[in-house]
Amino acid sequence: MTTTDGVAVTKRALHEISRGYVKTALLRTAIDLRLFDGLADGAEAGALALERSVDERALRIVLDGLTAIGLLCKDGARYHLPPGGEEFLLSSGPHYFGGAVRLGASDWEWDAQRRLTDAVRKGGTVLEQHYLTPELEYWEDFAEHTTWFNNGAAELLADQLVPWAEGRDSVDVLDVAASHGAYGFSFARREPKARIWCLDWPNVLPHTRRNAERFGLADRLNLIPGDMFSVPLGGPYDIALVTNVLHHFTEETAVRLMTRIATAIKPGGRVVVVGHTFRGGEDPRQNPMPFLFSVSMLAQTHDGETHSVGTYERILTASGFTGTRLHTGPAAQHTVFIAEKA
Ligand SMILES: C[S@@+](CC[C@H](N)C(=O)[O-])C[C@H]1O[C@@H](n2cnc3c(N)ncnc32)[C@H](O)[C@@H]1O
């Protein structure tokens, strides 16, 4: 296959791409106005407009737009949810996507992308408030709304660590930049000896604690508020988790952080790194997600990007870890790297 196979620029595709933000706006509006909840049993625009106290003509236009992009179905004048709607679009659904929309399509993320051209000129974010800003408010929303995103990789991680932890006397876990804490908590639910130390900015940790309470793990939780590059880490720990963090930085900065973390792990202990990756050298069309994620990192960090598998392996080796193995699964969007403290 050559790199041009199956590729052709068409006017239609360009229209789609240049107006992609209209789709985002429709989804955001539907979540803001709880339109999907109002259509759980099907409804006409007039009835829903009355219920939601909005303009009927405007709502009809929005509902038709949502139908046009496949998020609603329409029979005559009645709108209803398509297959999958109950799971993802109803606020009571098991995998409700509303939180993810509030975050991924937030004003802040839109603003960052709007300034992508400036970021390209500069070589990194031009935002005053960006991912590396201490106690960024955005991370509070992240801690509240992204838990379910990570479940595939969190389960994968637990599958690998639970058998290893079984024979150990203690299973103390440091979760660096823990946010919602879902990775450590998913593991701790399956390993009763596990105690978790969650490190994050002080404004985020109340959300971490609430999540631990939801998981029934509050009595096994300890909090370390502060900057991961300078706060005392405590320890030594049996396991350290560094999930979805290293793409904020260059390889050099990642090695500096991981070398620091290595000092807090017992010899023979384990480190788990999770992130979006690509193999290196592949055509981005084959696996668009990590490449598009890298664009977000360009707009939101000084020098972060999606790292390749090879870069993650180099970071771990240079930071004093050995025997790196990587795990991926069909449900996990991320790759899980597990290595041993030498
Ligand atoms: C992308 S989230 C990753 C959260 C979680 N580990 C996960 O896998 O979803 C990044 C987290 O790092 C935290 N963070 C960023 N810079 C930090 C720093 N210098 N010290 C401590 N936490 C930091 C943020 O508050 C946020 O909760």
Ligand as a Chemical Component Dictionary entry (heavy atoms), coordinates in Angstrom:
data_LIG
# 
_chem_comp.id                   LIG 
_chem_comp.type                 NON-POLYMER 
_chem_comp.pdbx_formal_charge   0 
_chem_comp.three_letter_code    LIG 
# 
loop_
_chem_comp_atom.comp_id 
_chem_comp_atom.atom_id 
_chem_comp_atom.alt_atom_id 
_chem_comp_atom.type_symbol 
_chem_comp_atom.charge 
_chem_comp_atom.model_Cartn_x 
_chem_comp_atom.model_Cartn_y 
_chem_comp_atom.model_Cartn_z 
_chem_comp_atom.pdbx_ordinal 
LIG C1  C1  C 0  -4.123 14.159 32.502 1  
LIG S1  S1  S 1  -4.420 14.143 34.231 2  
LIG C2  C2  C 0  -4.009 12.456 34.565 3  
LIG C3  C3  C 0  -4.855 11.948 35.663 4  
LIG C4  C4  C 0  -4.885 10.440 35.883 5  
LIG N1  N1  N 0  -3.599 9.955  36.335 6  
LIG C5  C5  C 0  -5.361 9.699  34.664 7  
LIG O1  O1  O 0  -4.669 8.786  34.211 8  
LIG O2  O2  O -1 -6.445 9.988  34.135 9  
LIG C6  C6  C 0  -3.113 15.012 34.894 10 
LIG C7  C7  C 0  -3.180 15.244 36.395 11 
LIG O3  O3  O 0  -1.901 15.737 36.768 12 
LIG C8  C8  C 0  -2.058 16.716 37.762 13 
LIG N2  N2  N 0  -0.836 17.523 37.714 14 
LIG C9  C9  C 0  -0.349 18.223 36.662 15 
LIG N3  N3  N 0  0.818  18.791 36.978 16 
LIG C10 C10 C 0  1.086  18.419 38.260 17 
LIG C11 C11 C 0  2.174  18.677 39.158 18 
LIG N4  N4  N 0  3.232  19.393 38.774 19 
LIG N5  N5  N 0  2.118  18.131 40.386 20 
LIG C12 C12 C 0  1.054  17.381 40.777 21 
LIG N6  N6  N 0  0.007  17.089 39.972 22 
LIG C13 C13 C 0  0.035  17.618 38.734 23 
LIG C14 C14 C 0  -3.310 17.441 37.361 24 
LIG O4  O4  O 0  -3.884 18.140 38.443 25 
LIG C15 C15 C 0  -4.172 16.289 36.869 26 
LIG O5  O5  O 0  -4.964 15.774 37.891 27 
# 
loop_
_chem_comp_bond.comp_id 
_chem_comp_bond.atom_id_1 
_chem_comp_bond.atom_id_2 
_chem_comp_bond.value_order 
_chem_comp_bond.pdbx_ordinal 
LIG C1  S1  SING 1  
LIG S1  C2  SING 2  
LIG S1  C6  SING 3  
LIG C2  C3  SING 4  
LIG C3  C4  SING 5  
LIG C4  N1  SING 6  
LIG C4  C5  SING 7  
LIG C5  O1  DOUB 8  
LIG C5  O2  SING 9  
LIG C6  C7  SING 10 
LIG C7  O3  SING 11 
LIG C7  C15 SING 12 
LIG O3  C8  SING 13 
LIG C8  N2  SING 14 
LIG C8  C14 SING 15 
LIG N2  C9  SING 16 
LIG N2  C13 SING 17 
LIG C9  N3  DOUB 18 
LIG N3  C10 SING 19 
LIG C10 C11 SING 20 
LIG C10 C13 DOUB 21 
LIG C11 N4  SING 22 
LIG C11 N5  DOUB 23 
LIG N5  C12 SING 24 
LIG C12 N6  DOUB 25 
LIG N6  C13 SING 26 
LIG C14 O4  SING 27 
LIG C14 C15 SING 28 
LIG C15 O5  SING 29 
# 
